[in-house]
Amino acid sequence: MSTTADGLGTTPSMGTPDEVARAEARTAHNYHPLPVVVAHAEGAWMTDIEGRRYLDLLAGYSALNFGHSHPRLIGAAKAQLDQLTLTSRAFIHDKFADFCAGLGDLCGKELVLPMNTGAEAVETAIKVSRKWGYDVKGVGADRARIVVAAGNFHGRTTTIVGFSDDPDARDGFGPFAPGFDTVPYGDAVALEAAITPDTVAVLVEPIQGEGGVLIPPAGYLRAVREICTRNNVLFVADEIQAGLGRTGRTFACDHEEVVPDLYVLGKALGGGIVPVSAVVGNKDVLGVLKPGQHGSTFGGNPLACAVGSEVVAMLATGEFQTRGAELELVLRERLEALIGKGVVATRVRGLWAGVDIDPALGTGREVCEGLMARGVLAKDTHGSTIRLAPPLVISADDLNWGLDQLAAVLA
Ligand SMILES: *Cc1c(COP(=O)(O)O)cnc(C)c1O
């Protein structure tokens, strides 16, 4: 038995190494987690089964933008659990209309199509784009093409990994669905050159998260918008990781005052409680779907809508976006001070950073292990990059403390 750090009680445990071994023994090894076993979390802090506390600088890849156990979100979920949890979309439930209206308003769009995971929302956007291409644009049957960016991450389904260029994500999972054209990320000229009369959509992340928080050159998103409009092609923005406050604005596209035809949302939309994703757009696009043409047993369920509506209400105040923008200054200043001291380069937007570690010092994984030993949890990506995405509720003091630990690990 071990006591949790917050004194909330005791947790039966055989100890961390034993729990790690038990997990490894009975799960497919599709992840390589850090050897920490978390039992409790609140705000920006997690507590493991031994009572050790860790500052969470990953926030569930942005799924925990509002931190762990935010009282408003937990309250909404608990209240809904006592009322109604699932109806299927065969019936309408009393939390559905409010969620769709609220999220639509947040996006400035007419219609919302709720799903569960991010990959499902991306799949939905692909289906909607193709249907729009055939029904509205007049593309010949089965000829629709979608332009995507090199280095993308849009999820793990067979269709989606088929247009990934990450060998780990892709190799061994073919054959893949045709109809995708890859262009370099951030290159608007290459993007326009790839558009043909059969192109129905451009699907891009406004910032490539898994890619290492890669921010495209200024003006890129604006150019994508103009190119799509000029060529009668849908601009589909995958804001699953970048959106909902992460970058200091509601959407990463807001930084260039750009509005895509379809927003693809997920992660933080579920408040860190349940998977909630959505595709959001206007009637002229999302209106192409008719009954029976798309669906999901769990998509838009009452619990998801109750939590999702609370997320939307919290974002509608703008306070979380403001916080992200304010703390960006801390994050930027501290990380830039580390350049030449173990950091080769850093990219910061809002409370989100890619930190390229000097390979001479070790891998990103090794730095994350060093951080863990100092009570900070973060995640490496693509070898030598560490991604920092603290919960938007983190205090400036805690953020500074976490960055002190990074400096110490790199020293
Ligand atoms: C995480 C992510 C996805 C996939 O979301 P899942 O919920 O894991 O399926 C898609 N696109 C982007 C940009 C993501 O970061």
PDBQT file of the ligand as one rigid body, heavy atoms in Angstrom, charges set to zero:
ROOT
HETATM    1  C1  LIG A 501      -4.528  13.139 -32.574  1.00  0.00    +0.000 C 
HETATM    2  C2  LIG A 501      -4.785  13.623 -33.952  1.00  0.00    +0.000 A 
HETATM    3  C3  LIG A 501      -5.662  12.936 -34.808  1.00  0.00    +0.000 A 
HETATM    4  C4  LIG A 501      -6.282  11.623 -34.440  1.00  0.00    +0.000 C 
HETATM    5  O1  LIG A 501      -7.081  11.684 -33.309  1.00  0.00    +0.000 OA
HETATM    6  P1  LIG A 501      -7.470  10.315 -32.544  1.00  0.00    +0.000 P 
HETATM    7  O2  LIG A 501      -8.483  10.766 -31.523  1.00  0.00    +0.000 OA
HETATM    8  O3  LIG A 501      -6.217   9.795 -31.915  1.00  0.00    +0.000 OA
HETATM    9  O4  LIG A 501      -8.026   9.390 -33.553  1.00  0.00    +0.000 OA
HETATM   10  C5  LIG A 501      -5.909  13.497 -36.047  1.00  0.00    +0.000 A 
HETATM   11  N1  LIG A 501      -5.322  14.650 -36.429  1.00  0.00    +0.000 NA
HETATM   12  C6  LIG A 501      -4.476  15.330 -35.632  1.00  0.00    +0.000 A 
HETATM   13  C7  LIG A 501      -3.898  16.615 -36.107  1.00  0.00    +0.000 C 
HETATM   14  C8  LIG A 501      -4.163  14.826 -34.379  1.00  0.00    +0.000 A 
HETATM   15  O5  LIG A 501      -3.297  15.481 -33.604  1.00  0.00    +0.000 OA
ENDROOT
TORSDOF 0
